[in-house]
Amino acid sequence: MKTIKLTMSTMALVATMILTVSCKDGNKNEPAAPMSNEMHQETMNDKEDMAMDKNQDTKAEVVLKDYFNLKDALVNDDNSKAKELGNTLAQSLKSFDASSYSDSEQNELKDIIEDATEHAEHIGESDIAHQREHFKTLSKDMTDMVAITGTSMTIYEQYCPMYDNNKGGAWLSMNEEIRNPYFGAQMLKCGKVQREIN
């Protein structure tokens, strides 16, 4: 029985060490892994299927700018700034005009924006741990929105495998360098670039 307990303890220690090492700086030249979580996947190369005119880009980029500012507040562990920026993003989402998109795109955007607005509003009134929970779903909504609206910016979809009890969490960034909004200073560089959008 002692041997079994010792073996189980050793295995748990090894697993913990592997997880910890997996989020160290790692090999920067390693190619981005394909998406393996349940996030909605759309190829950003199918430009003929996406609305890409300048007017639509501008509308989406106002929302994205507010999203990136919110992400940065979470990276900096700034709960009060994240509350303020969550409310700002909620207003940007509410004023997003999808009328120039096709009917099917408008329907999709309506659902995405409704969900994203709800999460942004929750971020506007929550503690930082709860803000980060809502940010995970908000990030999926932003990824789905960009798949429809397109963007002229280069965006990096990044992923941390350790967030949410090792279920992982993705987010969007304008910078290739990892700055983790789910852990902030605790594990600032935990994550990797999954893909480049645009």
Number of C-alpha atoms within 10 A of each C-alpha: 6 7 8 9 10 11 12 12 12 12 12 12 11 12 12 12 11 11 13 12 12 14 17 13 12 13 8 10 6 9 11 13 11 9 15 8 13 7 15 11 13 12 11 17 12 9 13 8 12 19 20 17 13 11 11 20 17 16 18 23 18 14 21 25 14 20 27 17 17 26 26 20 21 27 21 18 19 15 20 17 16 28 24 17 24 30 21 19 28 24 16 21 26 14 12 16 15 19 10 12 17 12 11 9 18 16 13 16 22 18 14 19 24 15 15 25 22 16 24 28 21 20 30 22 17 17 15 18 15 12 23 24 17 19 27 19 19 24 21 20 23 19 24 20 23 22 22 22 21 26 25 14 12 12 19 21 20 25 23 25 18 19 20 13 8 10 10 15 26 28 25 24 22 15 13 16 14 18 23 28 27 29 20 19 14 11 17 17 19 26 25 27 24 20 18 16 20 15
